[in-house]
Amino acid sequence: MNPLISIIILNYNGMRFLATCLNSLRKQIYKNFEIILIDNGSTDGSVEFVKSNFSEIKIIKNKENPGFAEANNQGIKVSKGEFIVTLNNDTMTDKNWLENLVEVAQKDRKIGMCASKILLMSGQNEIDSVGVNVCLDGMTRQRGRGEIDKGQYDRIEEVMFPSACAALYKREMIEEIGLFDELFFAYCEDSDLGLRGRLAGWKAVLSPNAIVYHYYSGTAGKYSSFKAYLVERNHIWLVVKNFPLELLFLFPFFTLFRFILQFYAVLAKRGASFQFVKQGSVFTTVGTIFKAYFNAFKKLPLFIKKRRIIQRNKKLSRYEFYPLLRKYRLSFKELTFKK
């Protein structure tokens, strides 16, 4: 079977990446796909470039940037494929990428999500992502990040959920659990969707031969204060919506423990926390965190309502969820001391 695949690409002033990304898609062995490009108010001539050079692509042009979640939802709503693929604009796909992704997705009716093997564009075989791992406080990190690809992830295997940088989602799953949560704006929205899919009983699998090359945070900036704000705010909503009640009660203690480790990491000049502080200042970082928690707590009543719906409809019991969390758990040490 060769089902139609809908590839959704978001773009915001990413003209410097588009030729590489879109030309690699033209070279795909698998041909039955459509491309939908959502432009979030670019001012760098991106839309004109795509119209002139890639007339087969459907373009949705937003006047301003509605965020990753809402823009992807726009693409999903107009897409026609049996499977939906989200792909960052700062990527280059191997010619067999889509074929391998679809092949794995069709191996089991309950596979709702497929992760690509994402390598950094550096050319050093450095892994960016082979799925996503989850910490007990809801923070996430790309599985395998920073490792050299030596074949250690070359088997088809379950993962917690994929990174939306280059992920396949089954339309049937999306129709059951709903779209990306648009309140997230950007970051953690793929983790939220992945956890909702898992709780609904769907599987997530790595397709190791579906290879994508990625400029990490080529669009958003690797250590921007805006990114830090969104990640800190959104992971709170992620936990409230999806985590078992007992972990929800332990969340303040896990978060305090993480902050202590991050403070030590900053003093030791290690990890992502130090990089964020280095880009700004300690005061800027602390202010960003307070702002994130203030805005997250303002919307807690709404997210508690969302939680009730998810928990009422879930098919995965807490006794089935905990083994998954143990298997794909991100340690606090890895979270705080690695970049």
N, C-alpha and C positions, 0 to 999 in steps of 0.2 A: 504493500500500500504506500502511496505517495500523497499523504494529506497536504492540504494547503497550510502553509505556515505564514503567520503574520509577524513580521519583524518591525518592532517599534523602536525608533531612535530619537532621543531627545537632543536638542541642540540649543545652546545659548552662546553666541559669539565663538563658535567652535570651528570657524572656517579653516583654520590651519590643520584640523584633523580630518575634515570631511572627505577629501579626495582619497586618502589612504583607506579610510573605513569603507566607503561606498564602492571603490574599485575592487576591494577584496571580496565584497558581496557579489559583484558581477562575475567573479571567477568561481563561484560555488559549483560543486558537482551536482548538488541537489538543486533543482530548478523551480520547483513548485512553491514559490513564495512571493509575497507582496511586501513592499517596504513602505512604512508610514513614518514620515519625519515630522516631529512636532517641534516647531521653532518657538522658543520662549522669549520673543521680543528682541532678537539679535539686531545689532546695528553695524555688523562687520561685513555685510554683503552675503551672508551665508545662503539666504533663501534664493537670491538671484543666481548664485553659483550653482545651486542644485537644480533650479529650473532650467538653466542653460545646458548643463552637462549630464543631468540624470533625469530625463523627462518621464521615465517610467515610475518615478517615486511620487507617491501622494503626499502633499504637504499640508499641514495644518499650522497656520500662523497665528500665534497669540500676540497681542499688543504689548503685554508685559509678561514677566516670568511668574507663572502660577505654582511653580515647584515641581519636583520630580514626580510626586504621587499623582497630582491632578493631571499633569500633562500625559503621563502614561495611561491614565484612565481615559483621557480623550482618545488616545490611539486605540485602546482596547474596544471602546464603544463603536468605532467605525470599522474595526477589523473584521475579517471574514474567516480567518483560519481556524482549523480544529485545534491547533496549538498556537500559543502566543509567545514570542521571544522578545525579551527586552535586551537591548544592546547599547552600551555607551558609545557616544560618538568618537571618543578618543581610543578606539580599538582598531585592530586589524585581524581579520579572521583567516584561519587556514582554509584552503579550498575544500577540505573534507569536513569542516566544522559542522555545518548544518545537517549533512547526511548522517554523521555519527550521533549527533544530538537526537535526531528524530528516531533513529534506529533503536537507541536505548529507551526512549520514551514509550515505545510501542511494545516493549518486552513484557509489561505487566499492566493490566487494566487499572490498578490502583496507584500507578506512578503518576503523580500530579505535578511534579517538579523535577527538572533536570539541571544539574550544575555543569558548566563547562570547566575544562582545565584552563585557567587564566594565568598566563605568564607575563612578566613585565617586558616592556618593549626594549629593555636594555640589551637584549641579545645574549645574556649570560645564563639563560635557562633558569632564571630566578622566578619562583612561584609567587603569584599574587593571590590566587584563591583556588581552592578545590572544595568549595563548600564553606559553610560558616559554623563556627563554634560559639557557644553561649556561656557566659559567666553567671554565677548565682545571683548577681545583682542586675542581670538583664543586659549588661554590656556585651558586645559581640566583637569578634575578630575573625578575619579570613583564615580559614584552615590552611595550613601549609605555608603561610606568608613568610617570605624571607628564606625559605629552604631552596636549595638547588635541586632541580628536577632530575633525579637519578632513576626514575621508574618506580619510586615508592608509592605513587598514586596511580599506577597504570592498570588497575582493575576496576570493573564496574562494581560499585558498592554504595550502600546507603550513606547519606549525609543528613545532617539536621535539616538544612534547607540551603538553597543556592544564593549566591550573590546576584542581584539584579543587573550587575554589570554585563553579564552574558548568561541569562537564564531562560529556560523554557518552562512554560506553565500550560497545563491542559485547560482548555476553555471550560470543560465540564466542572473542574475544580473551582475555577474563578466564579462561575455561575452559582455554585453552591455556597461558597464562603464570602463572596463579595470582592470588590475591587481594592486597590491600594487605599489606605486611610489618608484622605487628603489633608487632615489636620496636621499630619507629620511634616508636610511641606517637602522635606528632603532628609535623608538618612534614617535608618531603622525601619523605614516603611516596608522594605523587602523582608526584614526579619519578622515584622508583625504579620505580613502575609504568609510567610513560611510557617510560622508557629500556628496560625489559624488553620492552615492546610493540614499540618500535622495533627492538631487536635481534632480535626474533622475526619481523621483516619486515612489521609492520603500519604503516600510515600514520596521521599525525595532521594534521588540517585545521582551519583557522579557519572558523567560520560567522559572517560579519560582521554579519548581520542578526539573529542570536540575541543580543539585548541584555539584559543584567542590570545592575542598580544595586546597589552594595555599600558597606556601612560597613566600611572596611578594618580588620581585626583588632578588630572590634566586640566579639567574645567573648573573645579571648585577651589583648588588650592589645598595642599596636603595638610597644613597646620593652621588654617585660618581660624580666627576667633568666632566667626559665624558658624563654621562647621562644629566647633567645640560646643557652642550654645545649642545647636540643633540636636547633636548626639546626646548631650546631657539631658535635655528636656524630653526628647522622644523615647529614650530608654525607660524613663519612668512610666510613660503611657503604655509602652510595650509590656512591662511587668504587670501593671494594673489590669490590662486586658486579658493576658494569656497565662500568667503563672499560677500554680496551685496556691491555695489560700495560705498554707503554712509558710511558703516562701515569700508571700506578700507581707506577712507579719514580720519576717526576718529581714526584709529589704533595708530598713534603716541601719541595721547592724552591719550588713554586708557593705552598704555604701560607705559607712564610716570607716570600715576596715580598708576599703579601696582608697579612700582619701588619705589615710595614714600612709599607705604604701606609695601613693603617688607623691606625697610630700617628700618622702624619703628618696624617691626616684629623681625628683627635681634637685634635691641637695646633691645626689650622686651624679647628676648630669646624665641621666639615662632615661630611655623610654620616650613614648609619645608626649607625656605630660611635660617633660623638660623642653621638648621641641615647641610645644604650644606657648610655654612661658617665654622661651627664647625669642619667639616671633613678636611677642608683645611685652608684658611685664607680669609680675606676680599679682599686682593690683587689678590689672585688666582681666586676668584669668579668674581671680576670685569673684570679681564683679560679674563676669560671664556666667559663672556657676550659680550665683545667687539669682540672677535674672532668669536662668533656665528653670530653677526650682520654683520660683515665684509664679512664672507663667504656666508651668506644668500643673501646679496645685490649683490654680484658678479654674482649670477645666476638669478637675478630678470627678465631679459629679457626672459629667457627660461620659467619661471613660468608665466609670462604674456601671453605667447603663449599658455601654458596649460590652463590658465584661459579662454581664448577666446573660446577654443574648448568646455570646460565644460559649459560655459554660453550659447553658441550657441545651445547646445543640451539639456539643462535642461528642465524639464517638470514642475518644481515647481517654481511658481512666487515668487517675493520678498514678496508679500502680504500673501503668504502661508508659506514662510520660517520664517518670523518674529514671528508668533504665536508659532512655534516650538521652536525657540530660547528663547522666553519668558518662555515657559513651562519647558524647560530643561536648563535654564540659570544657570551658576555657578557664584555666587557673588564674587566680588573682596575680600571681607572679608573672605569668606570661603577658597578661593584660597591661600591667603597669611598667614592666621593665624592658619590653620590646617595642621597637618603633612601629 
